Amino acid sequence: MKKILGLTLVLTLLLTGTLAATVDTSQADALYEIDSFSQAEALLEAQLTQVNNNADRAQILWRLARLQVSLGDELDENDKEGRFAFYEKGEQYALQSIEANASYEGYLWKCSNIGRWGQTKGPLNALGKAKGMLEDLTTIVNTLGVVDSSETWYVLSSLYDELPGGFLSFGNKEWAVSYMRIAMDTIPSHLYYPAHYQKLAEELYARNWSASKRSKEMRSMEKDWNKASSNLEKYRYYEGKDGGKSKPFYSSVTLDSMSDRQEAVMVLSYALAKATMLEPLKESDAVVVEEIKQLVDDWT
């Protein structure tokens, strides 16, 4: 049944894809990239009243869903009701986008808004939404075969890292690290995602494997990587895909030659060095960079 549903979705996407979107969202995207979220929202809302086909509606709606994440994040952490309102609005935009013309972006920003809602609510209070998030993310990486979306892997990593494991839910901190590694490796070359660096570093620091344990575990992961039958399963073992012999782009040594905490500091140091080259930073990135500086001070 799942294979039939998956095939149906793919066929639907192929058919609707013949009606290519014609709306110009480049200005809204540019505003989003410089943190002008309210201006981008106003522009997209105006465009939404003018489009007359589902492909265009879907393009605008998932971008509106993306904006709600950022607008909610701008609020004070104590303003939970305000944040809930943005994230719930974002989820609805994403649902409408998927209904109009299903795309991986629609599923992604649906999950991102739900994930933020869960982080605000608290993991134990958000368990009921976790299964639906996993189903949508599985649709992206398995059914649609999208494996180069850095944001998708970031959300997957966060989901597995922040949920409890065992009998309560499906959380798995080891898989979270692998998903975060592929999130790092798929960051678009022209963009700077400091929260990705921070997330990987925090996951590594918490896991706290020694170099010898990493070497042993990554050799085991390589076997699982080679025999996995789906993208979701395969990328659980991404960090051990070559037995730990790869060198991350921020390192001069292989993964099996350092401990988790050594790598965590290395990741943050690279992020800070890159930030210096990109100054002045946009406000949202600058906030994360300050958090990274504090972590480096705490860990060294």
MIMARBA-685225 format. One record per residue: residue number from 1; residue in one letter; chain; x negated, y, z of N, C-alpha, C, CB in turn. Coordinates in steps of 0.2 Angstrom, whole numbers, plus 5000, padded with zeros to 4 digits. Each point is the difference from the previous one (the first is absolute). Glycine has a CB too. Layout:
# MIMARBA-685225
 seq type mol n.east n.north n.up ca.east ca.north ca.up c.east c.north c.up cb.east cb.north cb.up
 NUM    A   A      X       Y    Z       X        Y     Z      X       Y    Z       X        Y     Z
...
END
This chain:
# MIMARBA-685225
 seq type mol n.east n.north n.up ca.east ca.north ca.up c.east c.north c.up cb.east cb.north cb.up
   1    M   A   4996    4994 5000    5004     5006  5000   4996    5006 5000    5009     4994  5006
   2    K   A   4985    5006 4998    4996     5006  5000   4997    5002 4994    4998     4997  5012
   3    K   A   5000    4997 4984    4997     5001  4994   5005    5003 4995    4992     4990  5002
   4    I   A   5014    5008 4998    5005     5002  4996   5001    5008 5001    5006     4988  4999
   5    L   A   4995    5013 5007    5001     5008  5002   4994    5004 4998    5007     4996  5010
   6    G   A   4987    5001 4991    4994     5004  4998   5000    5001 4992    4993     4995  5010
   7    L   A   5008    5000 4986    5001     5000  4993   5005    5005 4998    4996     4988  4999
   8    T   A   5010    5012 5004    5005     5005  4999   4998    5007 5001    5008     4991  5003
   9    L   A   4988    5010 5002    4997     5007  5002   4995    5002 4995    5002     4998  5012
  10    V   A   4994    4998 4986    4995     5001  4995   5003    5002 4993    4992     4993  5006
  11    L   A   5013    5003 4992    5004     5001  4994   5003    5007 5000    5002     4988  4998
  12    T   A   5001    5013 5008    5004     5007  5001   4995    5006 4999    5008     4994  5007
  13    L   A   4986    5005 4996    4995     5005  5000   4998    5001 4992    4996     4998  5012
  14    L   A   5003    4997 4985    4998     5000  4993   5005    5004 4996    4993     4989  5001
  15    L   A   5013    5009 5000    5006     5003  4996   5001    5007 5001    5005     4989  5000
  16    T   A   4995    5013 5007    5001     5007  5001   4994    5004 4999    5007     4996  5009
  17    G   A   4987    5000 4990    4994     5004  4999   5000    5003 4992    4994     4993  5008
  18    T   A   5010    5004 4988    5001     5002  4993   5003    5007 5000    5001     4989  4996
  19    L   A   5002    5013 5010    5003     5007  5000   4995    5004 5004    5012     4996  5000
  20    A   A   4982    5006 4997    4995     5003  5004   5002    5007 5003    4992     4994  4992
  21    A   A   5006    5007 5014    5001     5007  5003   4998    5005 4996    5000     4995  5011
  22    T   A   5003    5011 4988    4998     5006  4996   5000    5006 5004    5005     4995  4991
  23    V   A   4997    5005 5016    4999     5005  5004   4993    5002 5002    5011     4997  5004
  24    D   A   4987    5009 4996    4993     5002  5001   4999    5002 5008    4999     5005  4988
  25    T   A   4998    4990 5015    4999     5000  5008   4993    5003 5001    5009     4991  5002
  26    S   A   4987    5011 4993    4993     5002  5002   5000    5006 5005    4997     4995  4988
  27    Q   A   5007    5009 5011    5000     5006  5005   5001    4998 5007    5003     5008  4990
  28    A   A   5002    4988 5011    5002     4998  5006   4994    4995 5003    5012     5000  4997
  29    D   A   4985    4996 4999    4995     4996  5002   4994    5005 5002    5003     4990  4993
  30    A   A   4995    5015 5004    4995     5004  5001   5001    5004 5007    4998     5002  4988
  31    L   A   5009    5000 5013    5001     5003  5007   5000    4995 5005    5008     5007  4994
  32    Y   A   4993    4987 5005    5000     4994  5005   4992    5000 5002    5010     4994  4996
  33    E   A   4986    5006 4999    4993     4999  5001   4997    5005 5004    4999     4994  4990
  34    I   A   5004    5012 5010    4997     5005  5005   5004    5002 5006    4995     5005  4989
  35    D   A   5009    4990 5013    5004     5000  5006   5005    5005 5000    4990     4997  5006
  36    S   A   5013    5005 4988    5005     5005  4999   5007    4996 5000    4992     5009  4994
  37    F   A   5009    4988 5011    5006     4995  5000   5007    5003 4999    4992     4993  5007
  38    S   A   5009    5012 4996    5007     5003  5000   5001    5003 4993    4999     5003  5012
  39    Q   A   4995    5000 4985    5001     5003  4993   5001    4994 4995    4993     5010  5003
  40    A   A   5004    4984 4998    5000     4995  4996   5007    4997 5000    4988     4997  5001
  41    E   A   5015    5003 5005    5007     4997  5001   5005    5004 4997    4996     4996  5011
  42    A   A   5003    5011 4990    5005     5004  4996   5000    4999 4993    4998     5009  5009
  43    L   A   4996    4991 4988    4999     4999  4993   5004    4993 4997    4989     5007  5001
  44    L   A   5009    4988 5003    5003     4993  4998   5008    5000 5001    4989     4995  5003
  45    E   A   5013    5008 5002    5007     5001  5001   5004    5003 4995    4998     5000  5012
  46    A   A   4999    5006 4985    5002     5003  4995   5000    4996 4993    4996     5011  5005
  47    Q   A   4999    4985 4994    4999     4996  4994   5006    4994 5001    4987     5003  4999
  48    L   A   5014    4995 5007    5005     4995  5000   5007    5001 4998    4993     4996  5010
  49    T   A   5008    5011 4990    5007     5002  4998   5000    5000 4992    5002     5007  5011
  50    Q   A   4993    4993 4986    4999     5001  4993   4999    4994 4996    4996     5011  5003
  51    V   A   5002    4984 5000    4999     4994  4996   5006    4996 4999    4989     4999  5005
  52    N   A   5011    4997 4989    5006     4996  4998   4999    4993 4998    5004     5011  4996
  53    N   A   4990    4986 5007    4999     4993  4999   4997    4997 5006    4999     5002  4988
  54    N   A   5002    4992 5013    4997     4996  5006   4993    5000 5001    5010     4993  4999
  55    A   A   4986    5007 4995    4993     5000  5000   4997    5006 5003    5000     4992  4990
  56    D   A   5003    5014 5008    4998     5006  5003   5002    5001 5007    5001     5005  4989
  57    R   A   5005    4993 5013    5002     5000  5007   4996    4996 5004    5012     5001  4996
  58    A   A   4986    4993 5002    4996     4996  5004   4993    5003 5002    5006     4990  4995
  59    Q   A   4991    5013 5000    4994     5004  5000   5000    5005 5006    4997     4997  4988
  60    I   A   5008    5007 5011    5001     5006  5005   5002    4997 5007    5004     5007  4991
  61    L   A   5000    4988 5009    5002     4998  5007   4994    4997 5004    5012     4998  4995
  62    W   A   4984    4998 5002    4995     4997  5004   4995    5005 5002    5001     4989  4994
  63    R   A   4998    5016 5002    4996     5006  5002   5003    5004 5006    4995     5001  4988
  64    L   A   5011    4999 5012    5004     5003  5006   4999    4996 5006    5008     5006  4992
  65    A   A   4992    4987 5007    4999     4996  5006   4993    5001 5002    5008     4992  4995
  66    R   A   4987    5008 5001    4993     5001  5002   4999    5007 5004    4996     4993  4990
  67    L   A   5008    5012 5008    4999     5006  5004   5003    5000 5007    5001     5006  4989
  68    Q   A   5004    4990 5012    5003     4999  5006   4995    4998 5006    5011     4998  4994
  69    V   A   4985    4997 5003    4994     4998  5005   4996    5005 5002    5000     4989  4994
  70    S   A   4998    5015 5001    4995     5006  5002   5004    5005 5004    4994     4998  4990
  71    L   A   5012    5004 5008    5004     5005  5004   5001    4998 5007    5006     5003  4990
  72    G   A   4995    4990 5011    5001     4998  5007   4994    5000 5004    5009     4992  4996
  73    D   A   4985    5006 5000    4994     5000  5004   4998    5007 5002    4996     4990  4993
  74    E   A   5006    5015 5004    4998     5007  5002   5003    5002 5007    4999     5003  4988
  75    L   A   5007    4994 5014    5003     5001  5006   4996    4998 5006    5011     4999  4994
  76    D   A   4990    5005 5011    4997     4998  5007   5002    4992 5001    5000     5012  5004
  77    E   A   4995    4985 4999    5001     4993  5002   5006    4999 5005    4988     4997  4998
  78    N   A   5013    5008 5006    5006     4999  5005   5006    5002 4997    4992     5003  5008
  79    D   A   5009    4999 4985    5006     5002  4997   5002    4993 4996    4997     5013  4999
  80    K   A   5005    4982 5005    5002     4994  4997   5006    5000 4996    4994     4995  5010
  81    E   A   5011    5009 4992    5006     5000  4997   4999    5004 4993    5006     5000  5011
  82    G   A   4990    5005 4989    4998     5003  4994   4997    4995 4995    4999     5011  5006
  83    R   A   4996    4986 4996    4996     4995  4996   5005    4994 4998    4990     5003  5006
  84    F   A   5014    4995 4998    5005     4995  4998   5004    5002 4994    5001     4996  5012
  85    A   A   5001    5010 4988    5005     5003  4995   4996    5000 4993    5006     5007  5009
  86    F   A   4988    4995 4991    4996     5000  4994   4999    4993 4997    4994     5011  5004
  87    Y   A   5004    4985 5001    4998     4993  4997   5007    4996 4998    4990     5000  5008
  88    E   A   5015    5001 4995    5006     4997  4998   5003    5003 4994    5003     4998  5012
  89    K   A   4996    5008 4987    5001     5004  4993   4996    4997 4995    5004     5010  5006
  90    G   A   4990    4989 4995    4995     4997  4996   5002    4993 4998    4991     5007  5004
  91    E   A   5011    4989 5000    5002     4993  4999   5006    5000 4995    4996     4996  5011
  92    Q   A   5009    5009 4990    5005     5000  4996   4998    5002 4993    5008     5003  5010
  93    Y   A   4988    5002 4989    4997     5002  4994   4997    4994 4996    4998     5012  5004
  94    A   A   4998    4984 5000    4997     4995  4996   5005    4994 4998    4990     5002  5007
  95    L   A   5015    4997 4997    5005     4995  4998   5004    5003 4994    5001     4997  5012
  96    Q   A   5000    5009 4988    5003     5003  4993   4996    4999 4994    5006     5008  5008
  97    S   A   4987    4993 4993    4996     4999  4995   4999    4993 4997    4994     5010  5005
  98    I   A   5006    4985 5000    5000     4993  4998   5007    4999 4996    4992     4997  5010
  99    E   A   5013    5005 4993    5007     4999  4996   5000    5003 4993    5005     4999  5012
 100    A   A   4992    5007 4988    5000     5003  4993   4995    4996 4995    5003     5011  5006
 101    N   A   4991    4988 4996    4996     4996  4996   4994    4998 5004    5003     5007  4990
 102    A   A   4997    4986 5012    4995     4998  5005   4993    5000 4998    5009     4992  5003
 103    S   A   4987    5010 5001    4993     5001  4999   4996    4999 5007    5002     5008  4991
 104    Y   A   4992    4990 5008    4996     4999  5006   5000    5006 5005    4993     4992  4993
 105    E   A   5007    5014 5004    5000     5006  5004   5006    5001 5004    4993     5005  4991
 106    G   A   5013    4993 5006    5006     5000  5004   4999    4995 5006    5007     5003  4990
 107    Y   A   4991    4991 5009    4999     4996  5006   4995    5002 5005    5003     4991  4992
 108    L   A   4991    5012 5005    4995     5002  5004   5002    5006 5005    4992     4997  4991
 109    W   A   5012    5008 5006    5002     5005  5005   5006    4999 5004    4995     5007  4991
 110    K   A   5008    4988 5007    5006     4997  5005   4996    4997 5006    5008     4998  4990
 111    C   A   4987    4998 5009    4996     4997  5005   4996    5005 5004    5000     4990  4993
 112    S   A   4998    5015 5004    4996     5005  5003   5004    5004 5005    4992     5001  4991
 113    N   A   5014    5001 5007    5005     5004  5005   5002    4995 5005    5004     5007  4991
 114    I   A   4998    4987 5008    5002     4995  5005   4994    4999 5005    5008     4995  4992
 115    G   A   4986    5005 5005    4994     4999  5005   4999    5005 5004    4995     4993  4991
 116    R   A   5005    5014 5007    5000     5005  5004   5005    5001 5005    4995     5006  4991
 117    W   A   5011    4992 5007    5006     4999  5005   4998    4996 5005    5008     5002  4991
 118    G   A   4989    4992 5008    4998     4995  5005   4995    5002 5004    5003     4991  4992
 119    Q   A   4992    5013 5005    4994     5002  5004   5003    5005 5005    4992     4998  4991
 120    T   A   5013    5006 5007    5003     5005  5005   5004    4997 5005    5000     5008  4991
 121    K   A   5003    4987 5007    5005     4996  5005   4996    4996 5005    5009     5000  4991
 122    G   A   4986    4997 5006    4996     4995  5004   5001    4993 4997    5001     5007  5010
 123    P   A   4993    4989 4989    5000     4994  4997   5006    4995 5002    4988     5002  4998
 124    L   A   5012    4998 5009    5005     4995  5002   5007    5002 4999    4993     4997  5009
 125    N   A   5009    5009 4990    5006     5003  4998   5002    5000 4993    4999     5007  5010
 126    A   A   4996    4991 4986    5000     5000  4993   5000    4993 4996    4995     5012  5001
 127    L   A   5005    4983 5004    4999     4993  4997   5005    4998 4995    4995     4997  5011
 128    G   A   5011    5006 4990    5005     4998  4995   4999    5002 4993    5008     5001  5010
 129    K   A   4988    5005 4989    4999     5002  4993   4994    4997 4997    5005     5011  5004
 130    A   A   4991    4985 5000    4993     4998  4998   5001    4995 4994    4995     5002  5011
 131    K   A   5010    4993 4990    5001     4995  4995   5002    5003 4993    5003     4992  5009
 132    G   A   5001    5013 4991    5002     5003  4994   4994    5004 4997    5012     5001  5004
 133    M   A   4984    5002 5000    4994     5003  4997   4996    4995 4997    5000     5009  5009
 134    L   A   4998    4986 4994    4996     4995  4997   5003    4997 4993    4996     4997  5012
 135    E   A   5010    5002 4988    5004     4998  4994   4998    5005 4994    5009     4994  5007
 136    D   A   4992    5012 4995    4999     5005  4994   4993    5001 4998    5009     5006  5005
 137    L   A   4986    4993 5000    4993     5000  4998   4998    4994 4997    4998     5007  5010
 138    T   A   5005    4988 4991    4999     4993  4996   5002    5001 4993    5001     4993  5011
 139    T   A   5005    5011 4988    5002     5001  4994   4995    5004 4996    5012     5000  5004
 140    I   A   4985    5005 4999    4995     5004  4996   4994    4996 4998    5004     5009  5007
 141    V   A   4993    4987 4998    4994     4997  4998   5001    4993 4997    4995     5006  5010
 142    N   A   5010    4990 4991    5001     4994  4997   5004    5000 4994    4999     4995  5011
 143    T   A   5008    5008 4990    5004     5000  4994   4998    5004 4995    5009     4997  5007
 144    L   A   4989    5009 4994    4998     5005  4996   4993    5000 4998    5009     5007  5004
 145    G   A   4987    4990 5000    4993     4999  4999   4996    5006 5001    5003     4991  4992
 146    V   A   4999    5014 5012    4996     5006  5000   4995    4999 5006    5010     5007  4996
 147    V   A   4983    4993 5002    4995     4999  5005   4995    5005 5001    5002     4988  4998
 148    D   A   5000    5018 4998    4995     5006  5000   5003    5006 5004    4995     4995  4989
 149    S   A   5010    5004 5015    5004     5005  5003   4997    5001 5007    5010     4998  4993
 150    S   A   4985    5006 5008    4997     5001  5007   5005    5001 5005    4990     5005  4995
 151    E   A   5016    4999 5004    5005     5002  5005   5003    4993 5002    5002     5012  4995
 152    T   A   5000    4984 5000    5003     4994  5002   4996    4995 5004    5006     5001  4989
 153    W   A   4988    4999 5010    4996     4996  5005   4999    5003 5006    4994     4996  4990
 154    Y   A   5006    5011 5011    4999     5003  5006   5007    4998 5004    4993     5010  4995
 155    V   A   5012    4991 5002    5007     4998  5004   5000    4993 5002    5006     5009  4993
 156    L   A   4991    4986 5003    5000     4993  5002   4996    4999 5006    5002     4997  4988
 157    S   A   4992    5006 5011    4995     5000  5006   5003    5003 5006    4990     5001  4992
 158    S   A   5013    5004 5008    5003     5003  5006   5005    4996 5003    4998     5011  4995
 159    L   A   5006    4986 5000    5006     4995  5003   4997    4994 5003    5007     5004  4991
 160    Y   A   4988    4993 5007    4997     4994  5003   4996    5002 5006    5000     4994  4989
 161    D   A   4997    5012 5011    4996     5002  5006   5004    5002 5006    4991     5004  4992
 162    E   A   5015    5000 5007    5004     5003  5005   5005    4995 5003    4998     5011  4995
 163    L   A   5004    4984 5001    5005     4996  5002   4997    4995 5005    5007     5001  4990
 164    P   A   4997    4996 5015    4997     4995  5004   5000    4993 4996    5005     5006  5011
 165    G   A   4991    4990 4992    5000     4993  4996   5003    4995 5005    4990     5003  4994
 166    G   A   5009    4991 5004    5003     4994  5004   5007    5000 4999    4992     5002  5009
 167    F   A   5012    4996 4996    5007     4999  5000   5004    5006 4999    4999     4990  5007
 168    L   A   4998    5016 4994    5004     5006  4999   5001    5003 4993    4996     5003  5011
 169    S   A   4998    4996 4985    5001     5003  4993   4994    4997 4996    5005     5010  5004
 170    F   A   4993    4992 4990    4995     4997  4996   4994    5004 5000    5009     4996  4993
 171    G   A   4989    5009 5012    4994     5003  5000   4994    4996 5000    5006     5009  5006
 172    N   A   4989    4994 4990    4994     4996  5000   4994    5005 4998    5006     4989  4996
 173    K   A   4990    5012 5009    4995     5005  5000   4994    4999 4995    5003     5003  5012
 174    E   A   4996    4990 4987    4995     4998  4995   5002    5002 4993    4996     4991  5008
 175    W   A   5010    5007 4991    5003     5001  4993   5000    5008 4999    5007     4989  5000
 176    A   A   4995    5015 5005    5000     5007  5000   4993    5003 4997    5009     5000  5009
 177    V   A   4986    4997 4994    4993     5003  4998   4999    4998 4992    4996     4998  5012
 178    S   A   5006    4997 4986    4999     4998  4993   5004    5005 4995    4997     4988  5003
 179    Y   A   5009    5012 4999    5005     5005  4996   4997    5007 5000    5010     4993  5003
 180    M   A   4987    5009 5003    4997     5007  5000   4994    5001 4996    5005     5001  5012
 181    R   A   4992    4993 4987    4994     5001  4996   5002    5001 4993    4993     4992  5008
 182    I   A   5012    5004 4989    5002     5001  4993   5003    5007 5000    5002     4987  4998
 183    A   A   5001    5016 5007    5003     5006  5000   4994    5005 4999    5010     4997  5007
 184    M   A   4984    5002 4996    4995     5004  4999   4997    5000 4993    4997     4999  5012
 185    D   A   5002    4995 4986    4997     4999  4993   5005    5002 4994    4994     4991  5005
 186    T   A   5012    5011 4997    5004     5002  4994   5002    5007 5001    5005     4989  4999
 187    I   A   4992    5015 5005    5001     5007  5001   4998    5003 4993    4998     5001  5013
 188    P   A   5006    5003 4984    4999     5004  4993   4993    5004 5001    5012     5000  4997
 189    S   A   4984    5000 4998    4993     5003  5001   5001    5007 5001    4995     4991  4993
 190    H   A   5010    5012 5005    5000     5008  5001   5004    5002 5006    5000     5001  4988
 191    L   A   5002    4994 5016    5003     5002  5006   4996    4998 5007    5011     4998  4993
 192    Y   A   4991    5005 5012    4997     4999  5007   5005    4998 5005    4991     5008  4997
 193    Y   A   5009    4986 5005    5005     4998  5005   4997    4998 5006    5007     4995  4991
 194    P   A   4992    5010 5013    4996     4999  5007   5004    4996 5005    4995     5011  4998
 195    A   A   5011    4988 5001    5004     4996  5005   4998    4993 4998    5009     5008  5001
 196    H   A   4990    4990 4993    4998     4993  4998   4993    4998 5004    5006     5002  4989
 197    Y   A   4989    5003 5011    4994     4999  5003   5001    4999 5008    4994     5006  4991
 198    Q   A   5010    4998 5011    5002     5000  5007   5003    4993 5002    5001     5013  5001
 199    K   A   5004    4985 4995    5004     4994  5002   4995    4994 4999    5010     5005  4996
 200    L   A   4986    4994 4999    4995     4995  5000   4996    4999 5006    5000     5001  4987
 201    A   A   4997    5005 5015    4995     5001  5005   5004    4998 5007    4993     5009  4994
 202    E   A   5013    4993 5007    5003     4998  5006   5002    4993 5000    5005     5011  5001
 203    E   A   4997    4986 4994    5001     4993  5000   4994    4996 5001    5009     5002  4992
 204    L   A   4985    5000 5005    4994     4996  5001   4998    5001 5007    4997     5002  4988
 205    Y   A   5003    5004 5015    4998     5001  5007   5004    4996 5005    4996     5011  4997
 206    A   A   5010    4988 5001    5004     4996  5005   4999    4993 4999    5009     5009  5000
 207    R   A   4990    4988 4994    4998     4993  4999   4994    4998 5003    5006     5001  4989
 208    N   A   4989    5003 5010    4993     4999  5004   4997    4994 4999    5005     5007  5008
 209    W   A   4994    4991 4986    4996     4993  4998   4993    5002 5000    5010     4995  4993
 210    S   A   4986    5001 5009    4993     5000  4999   4998    4999 4993    4998     4997  5012
 211    A   A   4996    5004 4986    4997     4999  4993   5001    4992 4999    4992     5010  5000
 212    S   A   5006    4986 5005    5000     4993  4999   5007    4997 4999    4989     4999  5007
 213    K   A   5015    5004 4997    5007     4998  4999   5003    5002 4994    5002     5000  5012
 214    R   A   4997    5006 4985    5002     5002  4994   4997    4995 4994    5001     5012  5005
 215    S   A   4993    4987 4996    4997     4995  4995   5004    4994 4999    4989     5005  5002
 216    K   A   5012    4992 5004    5004     4993  5000   5007    5001 4998    4993     4997  5010
 217    E   A   5010    5008 4992    5007     5001  4998   5001    5001 4993    5003     5004  5012
 218    M   A   4993    5000 4985    5000     5002  4993   4999    4995 4996    4997     5011  5003
 219    R   A   4999    4984 4999    4998     4994  4996   5007    4996 4999    4988     5000  5003
 220    S   A   5015    5000 5003    5007     4996  5000   5005    5004 4996    4997     4995  5011
 221    M   A   5003    5011 4989    5005     5004  4996   4999    4999 4993    5000     5009  5009
 222    E   A   4994    4990 4989    4999     4999  4993   5003    4994 4997    4989     5005  5001
 223    K   A   5012    4990 5003    5003     4994  4998   5008    5001 4999    4991     4993  5006
 224    D   A   5012    5011 4999    5007     5002  5000   5001    5005 4994    5001     4998  5012
 225    W   A   4994    5006 4986    5001     5005  4995   5001    4996 4993    4993     5009  5006
 226    N   A   5003    4986 4993    4999     4996  4994   5006    4996 4999    4988     5000  5001
 227    K   A   5016    4997 5004    5005     4996  5000   5007    5003 5000    4992     4991  5005
 228    A   A   5008    5015 4997    5007     5004  5001   5004    5000 4993    4994     5007  5009
 229    S   A   5012    4993 4992    5005     4999  4994   5003    5006 4999    5001     4988  5002
 230    S   A   4999    5017 5002    5004     5007  4998   4995    5006 5002    5011     4994  5002
 231    N   A   4991    5011 4996    4996     5006  5002   5000    5002 5007    5002     5004  4989
 232    L   A   5004    4996 5014    5001     5001  5007   4995    4996 5004    5012     5004  4998
 233    E   A   4988    4989 5000    4996     4995  5004   4993    5001 4999    5009     4992  5000
 234    K   A   4989    5009 4993    4993     5001  4998   4997    5006 5004    5003     4995  4989
 235    Y   A   5000    5010 5011    4997     5006  5003   4999    5001 5007    5004     5005  4990
 236    R   A   4999    4990 5013    4999     4999  5008   4993    4998 5001    5012     4996  5002
 237    Y   A   4984    5002 4993    4994     4997  5001   4995    5004 4996    5004     4989  5002
 238    Y   A   4998    5017 4996    4996     5005  4995   4993    5001 5003    5010     5005  4996
 239    E   A   4989    4996 5010    4994     5002  5003   4995    4994 5000    5005     5008  5007
 240    G   A   4997    4986 4992    4996     4994  4999   5000    4997 4993    5002     4998  5012
 241    K   A   5000    5006 4983    5001     4997  4993   4993    4998 4998    5009     5008  4998
 242    D   A   4985    4994 5004    4994     4998  4998   4996    4997 5006    5000     5008  4990
 243    G   A   5003    4990 5015    4996     4998  5006   4997    5005 5004    4999     4990  4994
 244    G   A   5003    5016 5005    4996     5006  5004   4994    5003 4996    5005     4994  5010
 245    K   A   4994    5004 4984    4994     5002  4997   5000    5006 4996    4997     4988  4999
 246    S   A   5009    5015 5001    5001     5007  4996   4998    5006 5005    5010     4995  4993
 247    K   A   4988    5010 5003    4998     5006  5004   5006    5005 4999    4987     4998  4998
 248    P   A   5016    5005 5007    5005     5005  5000   4996    5006 4997    5007     4996  5009
 249    F   A   4997    5009 4987    4998     5005  4997   4996    5005 5005    5009     4999  4991
 250    Y   A   4993    5001 5015    4997     5004  5005   4994    4997 5004    5011     5005  5001
 251    S   A   4987    4989 4997    4995     4996  5003   4994    4998 4996    5009     4996  5008
 252    S   A   4985    5003 4995    4994     4998  4996   4999    4992 5002    4995     5012  5000
 253    V   A   5009    4986 5004    4999     4993  5002   5007    4996 4999    4991     5003  5009
 254    T   A   5009    4990 4991    5005     4996  4999   5005    5000 5006    4993     4993  4991
 255    L   A   5013    5005 5008    5005     4999  5005   4998    4996 5006    5009     5002  4992
 256    D   A   4987    4992 5006    4999     4995  5005   4993    5002 5004    5006     4991  4992
 257    S   A   4992    5015 5006    4993     5002  5004   5001    5005 5005    4995     4998  4989
 258    M   A   5012    5004 5013    5001     5005  5005   5006    4998 5004    4995     5009  4993
 259    S   A   5006    4993 5013    5006     4999  5004   5006    5004 4998    4992     4997  5009
 260    D   A   5013    5002 4994    5006     5004  4998   4999    5007 5003    5007     4990  5001
 261    R   A   4990    5011 5005    5000     5007  5002   4994    5004 4997    5004     4995  5011
 262    Q   A   4991    5001 4987    4995     5004  4996   5003    5002 4993    4991     4993  5005
 263    E   A   5013    5003 4992    5003     5002  4994   5005    5006 5001    4999     4989  4995
 264    A   A   5005    5011 5011    5005     5005  5001   4997    5007 5001    5006     4991  5006
 265    V   A   4988    5009 4997    4997     5007  5000   4997    5002 4993    4997     4997  5012
 266    M   A   5001    4998 4985    4997     5001  4993   5006    5003 4995    4991     4991  5002
 267    V   A   5015    5006 4999    5005     5002  4996   5002    5008 5002    5005     4988  4999
 268    L   A   4995    5013 5007    5002     5007  5002   4995    5005 4998    5006     4995  5010
 269    S   A   4987    5003 4991    4995     5004  4998   5000    5002 4992    4993     4995  5009
 270    Y   A   5009    5000 4987    5001     5001  4993   5006    5005 4999    4995     4989  4997
 271    A   A   5010    5010 5007    5006     5005  4999   4998    5007 5001    5008     4990  5003
 272    L   A   4988    5011 5003    4998     5006  5002   4996    5004 4995    5001     4996  5012
 273    A   A   4994    5000 4985    4995     5002  4995   5004    5002 4994    4991     4993  5004
 274    K   A   5014    5003 4994    5004     5002  4994   5004    5006 5001    5001     4988  4997
 275    A   A   5002    5013 5009    5004     5006  5002   4996    5006 4999    5006     4993  5008
 276    T   A   4987    5007 4994    4996     5006  4999   4999    5002 4993    4994     4996  5010
 277    M   A   5006    4999 4986    4999     5002  4992   5006    5002 4997    4992     4991  5000
 278    L   A   5014    5008 5004    5007     5002  4997   5002    5007 5003    5003     4988  4998
 279    E   A   4994    5014 5007    5002     5006  5003   5001    5006 4995    4995     4996  5011
 280    P   A   5011    5008 4990    5005     5000  5006   5005    4994 4999    4998     5012  5002
 281    L   A   5004    4985 5003    5004     4994  4999   5007    5003 5001    4992     4992  5005
 282    K   A   5013    5004 4992    5007     5002  5001   5002    4999 5007    5003     4998  4988
 283    E   A   5002    5005 5015    5001     5000  5007   5001    4993 5003    5005     5011  4999
 284    S   A   4999    4985 4997    5002     4993  5003   4993    4996 5000    5012     5000  4995
 285    D   A   4984    5000 5001    4993     4997  5000   4996    5002 5005    5001     4998  4988
 286    A   A   4999    5009 5013    4996     5003  5006   5002    4997 5007    4998     5011  4992
 287    V   A   5008    4988 5009    5003     4998  5006   4997    4993 5001    5010     5006  4999
 288    V   A   4990    4990 4996    4997     4993  5001   4993    5000 5001    5009     4996  4993
 289    V   A   4987    5008 5003    4993     5001  5001   4998    5001 5007    4999     5004  4988
 290    E   A   5005    5001 5016    4999     5001  5007   5001    4994 5004    5003     5012  4998
 291    E   A   5002    4984 5000    5001     4994  5004   4994    4995 4999    5012     5002  4999
 292    I   A   4985    4998 4995    4994     4996  4999   4994    5002 5003    5005     4998  4989
 293    K   A   4994    5009 5012    4994     5002  5004   5001    4998 5007    4999     5010  4992
 294    Q   A   5007    4990 5011    5001     4998  5007   4998    4993 5001    5009     5009  5001
 295    L   A   4994    4987 4994    4998     4993  5000   4993    4998 5000    5011     4998  4995
 296    V   A   4985    5006 5001    4993     4999  4999   4997    5002 5007    5000     5002  4987
 297    D   A   5002    5003 5016    4997     5002  5006   5002    4995 5006    5001     5012  4996
 298    D   A   5004    4985 5003    5002     4995  5005   4997    4993 5000    5011     5006  5000
 299    W   A   4987    4993 4993    4997     4993  4999   4992    5000 5000    5011     4998  4993
 300    T   A   4986    5008 5007    4993     5000  4999   4997    5003 5006    5001     5001  4988
END
